[in-house]
Amino acid sequence: MDLHILDHRLRVISISKSGLVHFTHPLIKLIFLRNRTRCKFFSLTETPENYTVVLDEEGFKELQPSEHLKVESSIWLPLNVVSNGNASSSSQAVGVTKIAKSVIAPLAQQHVSVFMLSTYQTDFILVREKDLSVVVGTLEEEFNIYEEVGGESVPMLCQDVANALQKNAKEGRGAPPPLSVSTTTRPTVHPVLIPQNQFCVMSLDPDTLPSIATTLIDVLFYSNGPKEDAQSSPSRDLDCIKFFSFSLIDGYISLVMDTEAQRQFPADLLFTSSSGELWRMVRIGGQPLGFDECGIVAQISQPLADSDISAYYISTFSFDHALVPEEDIVRVTDMLQNQRKEPAAS
């Protein structure tokens, strides 16, 4: 399998619900006028708390500093696993499940924090730029590693890895610990919420994006208006939660929405897999998770991989979200409940 380090330097930001009005114009520009912004990596996800935006440095220039804008301090690099030119999978499972054991678990063992962004087309594993040498050192035995340079994929040579490790050592970050050493400290088991929404993972021909512009703007920026108290709603056992994700990455569009939102769009323009599968959400975290804790994605993806259950995974500024097939939600619920009953490792 091949691991590609994509040529994007990303920022992760949060826009408050009350402050969205100050950013509607630049966000619309980033979605519909990408040739004017030169932004090639853009993702916008609405949750009950806020809007999470992941975008490259060109896109970041469009957003002015504001009290309504929170910026995670790190530069993030997106990684992508491919096999024979396609998203890799040793089974029929799709999404984060197929990389849980080969990527997510090893990085968690080496205390590397990841930020996941699954799309209709693929799964992006975001790692901090400062952690890249540890990532490469951890995964180089399992993968052929390439980095994008000027639009071309170039093999990352052993000397490149050695130079990166040496640079990190000089900067006080150190080299990755021996790969045979794994942590025995059990990560925090976060509470989960399973809302009743049914979700769709869909795509759209970029040429038809103007045809849904009015609907997309309404769903993203105006649906439900001021709505419920964003601070209290996630803590309740909600029947449904607000979740909508739009990504435009290297010319490919991905949309994640519930069936209620889907009904607002023309049925002939959005497309999904031939099975038309519906998904249910597992929302991870009782309090905002932050960005430094390691192993959160592994905690969910590992048992799903063991059971060969597909899962899309979308991290946001406050919480994480896994989408699993609707027919598997009871099995996943039981699995997570059992996981929380297991005694801590000694």
C-alpha positions, 0 to 999 in steps of 0.5 A: 500500500502507498501513503501519500503526504498531500501538498496542502498545509491546513488550518483547523478553525471554529466559527461560532454560531452567533458570529456566522453572519460575519463570515457568510460572504467569504465562505460562499466565495470559498464554496462557489468561487474557488478560482478566485481564492485559489483554495484547493482544500476546503471543508465546512461542517456544521454541528450543534455547537459551531462551524468547523472549517478545515482549509489550506493557507490560500483559503485561510487568507479569506477569513479575517481575525474575529472574536467569533473565530478560533484557530487551532495553532498547528499546521496540519498535513493531510495523508491519504492511503491508496492501493493500486491507485484506489482507496485501499481496502483488504475487505468490503469495509469502507472508510476509516475501518480499512486503515484502522489497523495499518495507520490509526492504531500505530499512530495512537501507540506512538502518541500522535494525535490525528484529525480525521476527515472522511469524504465520499471519495476517500479518507484524509488523516490529518497530522501536525506538521511537527509530527511528520517525522514520527509519522513517517518513522512509524509507518515506513515499514508498512507503506511506500511513502510518497510526498506531493511536490509540484503536483507530482508524487515523489517517493520519500527516500530514507535519507529524507526520513533521516533528515526529518528525524535529525531536524526534529531532534535538533528542535527538541521533538525527538525521534519516534520511540521504538516501534515494538514499544506500545503504551499500556495506558488505557486512553480515556473512554469518552461518552458517546451519543447516538442520535436518531438521524439517518445520514447520507454520504453523497457527491456532486459533479462540480459543474452542477454546483451552481444548480444547487447554490440556493439550496446549499446556502439555505441549508448551511447558513439559514436553516433553523435560524438562531435555533436551540441553545447551542450550549445545552443541546449536545448534553441532552439525549437528543433524538436528532442533532444538526450535522451537515458537512460540505467538502471541496478538495482538489476539485471533488465534492463530498456532502454528508447530511441527514435525510431531512436535509437531503430532501431539499436537494434535487434528487437527480444531481446528488449521487451516492453508492449504488446501494444507496446506503443510509448511515447512523452517527456515533458522536464521541465526547461529552465535553470538547475533546481538544486536539492533543489527546491521542487514541480517540479515533483508534478507540472507535475504529479498532473495534469496528475494524475487528468486526469489519464494519464500515465507518466514515469518521469526521473530526470537528473542533469540539467533537468526533463523529463516526458514521456506521451503516444503519443495519449495524447500529445495534451491533455497534451500540452493544460493542461500545457499551461492552468497551466501556465495561472493560476493566482498565489495563493493569 
